[in-house]
Amino acid sequence: MPPAKKLLHDAAIGVRKVLLKLIPERTPATFVGTTAVGDLCDAIARGGYHKVLVVTDQGLVQAGIAARITKALEACNLRHALYDGVEPDPTFAQVEAALEVLRAERCDAVVAVGGGSPMDTAKVVAAAAANAKPPRALEGLLKIGRPPVPLFAIPTTAGTGSEVTVVAVISETDTHKKKFFIDPKLVPWMAALDPSLMVGLPPAVTAATGMDALTHAVESFLCSTSTPQTEAYALASVRMVFENLPRAYRQGDDLAARRAMALASYYGGLAFTRTGVGYVHAIAHALGAAYRTPHGLANAIVLPHVLGYSRSAAAERMARLAEAIGLEGAGAEEKATRFIEAVRKLMADVGIPPVLDALKEQDIPELARQAVAEAHMNYPVPRYMSEPECEQILRQLLA
């Protein structure tokens, strides 16, 4: 990175560190276990809401998960409306459609049911409903004036950690370019981590979302903005993923493994929402916009390559990650190498491919440009990456 750009990056990260200390930390009241949904609905009922909007997707409707949630709401005498039009990489058009349902049905609370896409949609819907502005006007850092309408989260995958994060990501309807909403007001009021909602996940989805949780924890731990608290969350998440993801992948109805993965995702979210992420996410966002690659899968494929690039600047911290999963070595460099090898083995164990079939050579320069532009003013990375270096990493992903 040229000295002038490095100076700007360092200044931006310095400002971020100050903001993190000034911005109040919010963590939702969280219910954990197979009774979590019922417990959450009981808590929502005590709020005296007129009607709640359930934001979800068609897959969860067809799987019967959405019906389980609406029945639990009805059991607590809660009226509800349903928006089930969320798709992967949700767009502003979907946010607007959900907002129309909320207004037409006079809903005064929102319940997000699903993975990251319904969560992100629900966050922006709740924020837009409380502010006399179009959703696009709320995009960016700390742009949400009035607190969103009460928001409750029921994750059905273990990966995004969206139930505890200050972030929502919405794509442009036509270009699919990702827009970020960052504000502590986006953190849900309450969340339910119910492992029984996750037992029907296909193995491939279990793998990709689990690797997403791992990426959040690893990138958070390597950030220069990490703190003892975020490090504790990240290390716990990494341990839980390595111990439980293969079990959840092989035996989807293993409730203990599903519960542990839900907590791993939760802890990873608590870590990265305070520290930020890194080049893995920046590259994955570019791949998602270009090819609609699922975010968790993109993170997983990119992760070992970025770790290899960062090792020279972050060996000591990677050594601590290695120690967290029981790996030994003669020194920090060896432990860091063994950790990267363990990530590759975990990927293989859960069927994550080492390459991305959709990736095209002619797209690589633009993908690298987008990734580096996103990372350099936003993420407190351990080692700076140039566009040519990013291109080199992307070429390693070619099928």
Secondary structure as GFF3:
##gff-version 3
##sequence-region A 1 399
A	DSSP	alpha_helix	3	22	.	.	.	ID=ss1
A	DSSP	beta_strand	29	32	.	.	.	ID=ss2
A	DSSP	alpha_helix	36	45	.	.	.	ID=ss3
A	DSSP	beta_strand	52	57	.	.	.	ID=ss4
A	DSSP	alpha_helix	58	62	.	.	.	ID=ss5
A	DSSP	alpha_helix	65	75	.	.	.	ID=ss6
A	DSSP	beta_strand	80	86	.	.	.	ID=ss7
A	DSSP	alpha_helix	92	104	.	.	.	ID=ss8
A	DSSP	beta_strand	109	114	.	.	.	ID=ss9
A	DSSP	alpha_helix	116	130	.	.	.	ID=ss10
A	DSSP	three_ten_helix	135	138	.	.	.	ID=ss11
A	DSSP	beta_strand	140	141	.	.	.	ID=ss12
A	DSSP	beta_strand	151	155	.	.	.	ID=ss13
A	DSSP	three_ten_helix	162	164	.	.	.	ID=ss14
A	DSSP	beta_strand	167	171	.	.	.	ID=ss15
A	DSSP	beta_strand	178	182	.	.	.	ID=ss16
A	DSSP	three_ten_helix	184	186	.	.	.	ID=ss17
A	DSSP	beta_strand	190	193	.	.	.	ID=ss18
A	DSSP	three_ten_helix	195	197	.	.	.	ID=ss19
A	DSSP	alpha_helix	203	222	.	.	.	ID=ss20
A	DSSP	alpha_helix	228	250	.	.	.	ID=ss21
A	DSSP	alpha_helix	255	275	.	.	.	ID=ss22
A	DSSP	alpha_helix	279	291	.	.	.	ID=ss23
A	DSSP	alpha_helix	295	324	.	.	.	ID=ss24
A	DSSP	alpha_helix	332	349	.	.	.	ID=ss25
A	DSSP	three_ten_helix	361	363	.	.	.	ID=ss26
A	DSSP	alpha_helix	364	376	.	.	.	ID=ss27
A	DSSP	alpha_helix	387	395	.	.	.	ID=ss28
###
